[in-house]
Amino acid sequence: MKDRLPADWKKVLKDVLASPEFAELEAFVAEERREHTVYPSEEDLFSAFRLTPYEQVKVLLLGQDPYHGPGQAHGLAFSVKPGVKPPPSLVNIFKELQSDIGAPKPKDGSLEPWAEQGVLLLNAVLTVRQSEPNAHEGHGWERFTDAVIQRVSNNPEPVVFILWGSYAQKKKALIDTSRHIILEAPHPSPLSASKGFFGSKPFSSANKALKKAGREPIDWALPE
């Protein structure tokens, strides 16, 4: 599994990857793939790391669990592959994108253009069983992704951390808040989007913070 991680990320995470806990996680995921349908595919598992090199991370957008429907999850938090209907949370993200920066409705639900500009689209848990949300919670992914958050926090350049919902906001403890910018809002899911996600202006706020830190802003508008 870890062989699919790009060399730059392997280097910054080498202690975690060499740990007995990571070996147990690999064994667990391999067994799950043998017994069940697991998303995303092995090939897509580390898409976020492949598309966003460690030294290029400007924004870390934290999700919780991959989508659990066929063809949805492809290794990037909140994103789906072109041709796949955007799930409700992503629809709400696009509504806020339009209201915040006036971006037109995207042609599909792929957030790869963000990842390619330095937005690390990280889920706290990187695999899931089909139709069983949170089935892989508490099996070791959190230790790995907590280490990813800490390593990004160690980055000398200021990074914007976007934390939506109480689950993501608990990860604040892993971030050096004296050097990095934290943007918090309710989760974009239909259950909580109207409680303050809409109107939170995460995209313009992230760009304001990046410019202030002397970093290139993100072009958040996605292809129409």
C-alpha positions as CSV (number, residue, x, y, z in Angstrom):
1,M,0.0,0.0,0.0
2,K,2.7,2.5,1.1
3,D,4.6,1.9,-2.2
4,R,1.9,3.9,-3.9
5,L,2.7,7.0,-1.9
6,P,4.9,9.5,-3.7
7,A,8.6,9.8,-2.7
8,D,8.3,13.3,-1.1
9,W,5.5,12.2,1.2
10,K,7.2,8.9,2.0
11,K,10.2,10.9,3.2
12,V,8.2,13.2,5.6
13,L,6.1,10.3,6.9
14,K,8.9,7.7,7.0
15,D,8.6,7.1,10.8
16,V,4.8,6.5,10.6
17,L,5.2,4.2,7.6
18,A,7.8,2.1,9.4
19,S,5.6,1.7,12.5
20,P,4.0,-1.6,13.5
21,E,0.6,0.3,13.6
22,F,0.9,1.1,9.9
23,A,1.7,-2.5,9.1
24,E,-1.5,-3.5,11.0
25,L,-3.4,-0.9,9.0
26,E,-2.0,-2.3,5.7
27,A,-3.0,-5.8,6.7
28,F,-6.5,-4.6,7.7
29,V,-7.1,-2.9,4.4
30,A,-5.8,-5.8,2.4
31,E,-8.1,-8.2,4.3
32,E,-11.1,-5.8,3.7
33,R,-10.3,-5.6,0.0
34,R,-10.3,-9.4,-0.1
35,E,-13.6,-9.8,1.7
36,H,-15.6,-6.7,0.6
37,T,-15.8,-4.0,-2.0
38,V,-13.7,-1.1,-0.7
39,Y,-13.4,2.5,-2.0
40,P,-11.4,4.2,-3.4
41,S,-9.5,1.7,-5.6
42,E,-5.9,0.9,-4.6
43,E,-4.8,3.0,-7.6
44,D,-6.7,6.1,-6.4
45,L,-6.0,5.6,-2.7
46,F,-3.2,8.3,-2.5
47,S,-4.5,10.6,-5.3
48,A,-4.4,13.7,-2.9
49,F,-0.7,13.1,-2.2
50,R,0.1,12.4,-5.9
51,L,-1.6,15.6,-7.1
52,T,-0.3,17.9,-4.2
53,P,3.4,17.5,-3.4
54,Y,4.4,18.2,0.2
55,E,6.3,21.4,-0.5
56,Q,3.5,22.8,-2.6
57,V,0.7,22.5,0.0
58,K,-1.0,26.0,0.4
59,V,-4.4,24.9,1.7
60,L,-5.4,21.7,3.6
61,L,-9.1,21.0,3.3
62,L,-10.1,18.2,5.7
63,G,-12.9,15.7,5.1
64,Q,-13.8,12.7,7.2
65,D,-14.7,9.6,5.3
66,P,-14.6,8.7,1.6
67,Y,-17.9,8.5,-0.3
68,H,-19.2,4.9,-0.1
69,G,-21.2,4.6,-3.3
70,P,-20.0,2.9,-6.5
71,G,-17.6,5.1,-8.6
72,Q,-17.6,8.1,-6.2
73,A,-14.5,8.1,-4.1
74,H,-11.2,8.7,-5.9
75,G,-8.8,9.7,-3.1
76,L,-9.6,13.4,-2.9
77,A,-11.9,14.7,0.0
78,F,-15.3,15.9,-1.3
79,S,-14.4,15.2,-4.9
80,V,-15.9,12.7,-7.4
81,K,-14.7,11.7,-10.8
82,P,-16.1,13.4,-13.9
83,G,-19.4,11.8,-15.0
84,V,-20.4,11.0,-11.4
85,K,-23.3,12.9,-9.9
86,P,-22.0,15.3,-7.2
87,P,-23.2,14.2,-3.8
88,P,-25.2,16.7,-1.6
89,S,-22.2,18.0,0.4
90,L,-20.4,18.8,-2.9
91,V,-23.5,20.5,-4.3
92,N,-23.5,22.7,-1.3
93,I,-19.8,23.5,-1.7
94,F,-20.5,24.6,-5.2
95,K,-23.4,26.8,-4.1
96,E,-21.1,28.5,-1.6
97,L,-18.3,28.8,-4.3
98,Q,-20.8,30.6,-6.5
99,S,-22.1,32.9,-3.7
100,D,-18.6,33.6,-2.4
101,I,-16.6,34.3,-5.5
102,G,-19.2,34.3,-8.3
103,A,-17.7,31.1,-9.9
104,P,-20.1,29.5,-12.4
105,K,-21.5,26.0,-11.8
106,P,-18.7,23.5,-12.6
107,K,-19.2,21.0,-15.4
108,D,-18.5,18.0,-13.0
109,G,-17.6,17.2,-9.4
110,S,-13.9,16.7,-9.9
111,L,-11.8,18.9,-7.6
112,E,-8.5,17.9,-9.2
113,P,-7.8,21.4,-10.5
114,W,-7.7,22.5,-6.8
115,A,-5.4,19.7,-5.8
116,E,-3.0,20.6,-8.7
117,Q,-2.7,24.2,-7.3
118,G,-1.7,23.1,-3.8
119,V,-5.0,22.3,-2.1
120,L,-4.5,19.0,-0.1
121,L,-7.9,17.4,-0.2
122,L,-7.4,15.0,2.8
123,N,-9.9,12.7,4.4
124,A,-9.2,11.6,8.0
125,V,-10.0,8.0,7.0
126,L,-8.8,7.0,3.5
127,T,-10.9,3.9,2.8
128,V,-14.5,2.7,3.3
129,R,-16.6,-0.4,2.6
130,Q,-19.3,0.0,0.0
131,S,-22.5,1.3,1.5
132,E,-21.1,1.3,5.0
133,P,-20.1,4.8,6.0
134,N,-17.3,5.0,8.7
135,A,-16.7,1.2,8.4
136,H,-12.9,1.8,8.5
137,E,-13.0,4.4,11.3
138,G,-10.7,3.5,14.2
139,H,-8.6,1.1,12.3
140,G,-5.4,3.2,12.1
141,W,-6.0,5.7,9.3
142,E,-6.5,8.5,11.8
143,R,-2.9,8.0,13.2
144,F,-1.6,8.3,9.6
145,T,-3.6,11.3,8.6
146,D,-3.0,13.1,12.0
147,A,0.7,12.7,11.1
148,V,0.0,14.2,7.7
149,I,-1.7,17.3,9.3
150,Q,1.3,17.7,11.8
151,R,3.8,17.5,8.9
152,V,1.9,20.1,6.9
153,S,1.9,22.2,10.1
154,N,5.7,21.8,10.3
155,N,5.9,23.4,6.8
156,P,7.9,26.7,7.1
157,E,5.4,28.4,4.7
158,P,2.1,29.5,6.1
159,V,-0.8,27.1,5.2
160,V,-4.5,27.7,5.3
161,F,-6.4,24.9,7.1
162,I,-10.1,24.7,6.2
163,L,-12.0,22.7,8.9
164,W,-15.7,22.1,8.3
165,G,-17.7,20.5,11.0
166,S,-16.8,19.5,14.6
167,Y,-14.9,16.3,13.5
168,A,-12.5,18.3,11.5
169,Q,-12.3,21.1,14.0
170,K,-11.0,18.7,16.7
171,K,-7.8,18.4,14.6
172,K,-6.9,22.0,15.4
173,A,-4.8,20.6,18.3
174,L,-2.3,19.2,15.7
175,I,-1.8,22.6,14.0
176,D,0.6,25.4,15.0
177,T,-2.0,28.2,15.1
178,S,0.7,30.9,15.6
179,R,2.0,30.3,12.1
180,H,-0.9,29.0,10.1
181,I,-4.4,30.2,9.3
182,I,-7.5,28.2,10.4
183,L,-10.9,28.7,8.7
184,E,-13.8,27.0,10.5
185,A,-17.4,26.6,9.5
186,P,-20.2,24.0,9.9
187,H,-20.0,21.0,7.6
188,P,-21.5,21.4,4.1
189,S,-23.7,18.4,4.5
190,P,-27.5,19.1,4.1
191,L,-27.9,18.6,7.8
192,S,-25.7,21.5,8.8
193,A,-25.0,23.7,5.7
194,S,-27.7,26.2,6.6
195,K,-26.3,26.6,10.2
196,G,-23.4,28.7,9.0
197,F,-21.6,27.0,6.2
198,F,-23.5,29.1,3.7
199,G,-22.1,32.6,3.8
200,S,-18.8,31.5,5.5
201,K,-16.8,32.6,2.4
202,P,-14.0,30.0,2.8
203,F,-12.7,30.5,-0.7
204,S,-12.2,34.3,-0.7
205,S,-11.0,34.1,2.9
206,A,-8.4,31.5,2.1
207,N,-7.1,33.6,-0.8
208,K,-7.0,36.7,1.4
209,A,-4.9,34.8,3.9
210,L,-2.6,33.4,1.2
211,K,-2.0,36.9,-0.3
212,K,-1.2,38.3,3.1
213,A,1.3,35.6,3.6
214,G,2.9,36.4,0.3
215,R,1.7,33.2,-1.4
216,E,-0.1,32.8,-4.7
217,P,-3.9,32.6,-4.3
218,I,-5.9,29.6,-5.6
219,D,-8.0,29.9,-8.7
220,W,-11.1,28.2,-7.1
221,A,-13.3,28.5,-10.2
222,L,-13.6,25.1,-11.8
223,P,-14.1,24.3,-15.5
224,E,-17.6,25.0,-16.7
